[in-house]
C-alpha cells in the first residue's frame, strides 16, 4: 500500500463556500467531505479533515475570532447570499432601470417577437430558460409590467389596479412588446451578453435602454440590510427634464401614480423625502360624497375596509357605502343625518386610507454596487447614457454605410469593367482570387479602402441575374442616397447634443398624448386635525347605583357625547379629581359629583366644608396630566355643591342650632373672583350647612328671615 500523504498546516485550505441553493450535505459537491483530499480514515473523512476537526475541538472557542470551518463557511455564504439578493434580485440597475427578472422577461419576449400576441404561459416558459427561480415570480413581474403600459401590451384579464382583482391564469391571457419597447429598449449589436445561470443560453447584462425606465416604472425592493422605494414619474415630464438637462436649463420632476389622486410633494426633496397622496373626493350633493381616485398602494376594497374600521372604532359616521368601480373608481358614501358633507370628507382624510404618506429612497445598482441617488442624479445619468447610446448607434450606422458604399463601388467596377470575365479561364480558387485582385489594381483610387479577400468572396457570390440586369442609373441613385445618409450621420455625430434633443422631442411628440399626468401635483394639503374632525360617536353616562362610568354604561347622570380622542374629567365628593381616557366601562364608585369633558378655561363653582368653615370658590381647572390625581380642597374637606359655569344665585339652608337666629341665606356667586383650582375661596359661614343649591332646597321657608351673604 502506498503511504497516505499528510498535509502540512500551511497546505490545509478552508472549505469552499456553499453554492447558491445548496446545503452542506455529506457527499455534495460543496461539502467539506467532497472538498477534502483523497484518503479515507474509515469514517468517510480524510486524514486532513479529521485532523483539522480534532485540533479545532481541542482549541478553546473565542467568539471574537471564530476560526472554525463552520464559521468561515457561514460568514462567506451569508455574504455571498446578501450580495446575490442585492445585485441579482431586489435592487434595480441604473443602466436600464430593471430588476433581473424584468430584464429576462423582456429579453425572452424580444427573442421571440413577431409583432403578434403570445400566451403569457409561453413567455413565462421562455423566461425560465434565463431565470433561476420559479414561474410564479416571473408571472407576477410580467403582470406588473403590463399594468404599467409602457413596455408590454396585454390582451385579456390582467387584473384591476383599482379594485385589486387578480389577473387570469397565464394560459388565458396574452401579451406582446409595445412599439416603445421595440424601438428604445433593444439593439442586439450593442447588447453585452453573458451565460445564463445554467450556461445553456446567453442573457444581457443590461439592455441598451434609451429611456429613463427607473423613474418611469418605479419599484420597491427589500434586500439583505437594504431597501429601495422608487416612486413612478410621468414619462413625458421625464423627457422634458432630459431635454432641459441637454440644454443646460433647470428642471424639476415629481411622482405620478397610475391610480391618480391629489399629491402634496413639499417634502419630496428630490427623491430623498416623502409625498402625501390623497384620494380625490367630490361632494355630489349635501347627502353624498364620491371617491373618484385613490392613493397608490390602496384598492377600493382596502379603502372601504378602512372606512368600515373607522366607523367601528367611532372615528366617523356613514349611512352606507356603495362601490360602483369598473374602469374608473366610483365609491359612493352616504352622509348620515346631522353631519355636513365637508366634515365627512375631512374625517375620511384623517381616519382612513384616503390619505397615505409614501417615503422615497432611490437605491440602485451602479457599477455592480448599491448606490443611493437623487432623482436629478438618476436623470443626469440616464441622459448621459442616452447620448452615449445614440453615439454608438450612429458610429455603427456610419461603419455599415461605409461598408455598403465600398461594396457598391466594387460591384459597379466588377460589372462595368467585366472583371468577372477574367475568372472564366481560372481552374483553382486561388487563381480566381488572384484574377479579381489583378482586375481591381487600376481602380484602387476609386475605392474607400483596399480590396480584401472578404470583399472578393462577396463579389463572387453575385448572381448572373444581378450582373445581367445591372442598371447604372439605379445604382448611381442608390449610391447618392447612401452618401446623403452617411453625411447626415456624420453631421449628427458632430452635433450629438442636438441630435439627442431631436430624438427626445420626437418621442415626446409621439408618446406624450398617450401618457397624460394622472396625479394632480403640488396640491397644498391643509392639515386635518384628527381631534377637530372626529365624530361624537360615543355616548358617555354615569350610573350611581353600580358606580360605573363609560360609553357602554346605561346610566342617567352626566350624559355627554364624545369622540375617540376626547378625555373624561371626574370630580369626587372628597375634592379629588383626575382626567382619564375615554373608558368603555370603568368602576369609579358612587361619590362622583361631576363627570364631563375637561375644558381648561371653563369656570366652575364649588361650595365645600372643612373642619373650620364653609367656603365658596370659582375656578378653572387649567392643564392636567392624564391619570394623575389632584385635589380641589384642603385635607378632610367635602364638596357640598359643585356646578359648571356660575349660577345666578345660591340658596343655603343651615342645620338648626341653639341660639341660631338666621337659618337660611342666599348669595351671588358672581361676586367671587375666578382663580385657580387650588385656592381656598371666600368664606360663606361657620354654621353647619344642611343643604345648598341653585334652587331653594327642601325645607326652605319662604316666610322665614333670609339674609344675603356679604363677602369681606
Secondary structure, DSSP 4 states (H G I P E B T S, - for coil): -PPPP---GGG--PPPPPPTT----TTSTTSHHHHSPS-B-SSS-BHHHHHHHHHHHHSPP-GGG--SHHHHHHHHHHHHHHHHHIIIIIS-BTTTS--HHHHHHHHHHHHT--SS-EEHHHHHHHHTTT-SS-HHHHHHHHHHHHHH-SSEEEES----TTT-PPPPPTTT-EEEE-HHHHHHS--GGG--EEE-TTSSSEEESS----S-HHHHH-EEEEETTEEEEE--B-HHHHHHHHHHHHHT------B--TT--EEE-TT-GGGTSEEEEE-EEEEEETTEEEEEE--TT--HHHHHHHHHHHHHTTS---SEEEE--SSS--EEEEPPTT--HHHHHHHHHHHSTTEEEEE-BEEEEETTEEEEE-HHHHHHHHHHHHHHHHHHHHHHHHHHHHHHHHHHHHHHHHHHTTGGGGGTT--SHHHHHHHHHHHHGGGGGGSSS---HHHHHHHHT--HHHHHT--HHHHHHHHHHHHHHHHHHHHHHHTHHHHHHHHHHHHHHHHGGGS---SBPS--PPPP-HHHH----EEEEEETTTTEEETT---SEEEEEE-TT-EEEEEETTSEEEEEE--SSEE--S-EEEEE---TT--EEEEEE-SS-EEEEEEE-----BT--EESS-TT-EEEEEEES--S-EEEEEPP-TT----EEEE-GGGSPEEETT---EEEESSPEEEEESSPPTT--TTS-EEE----
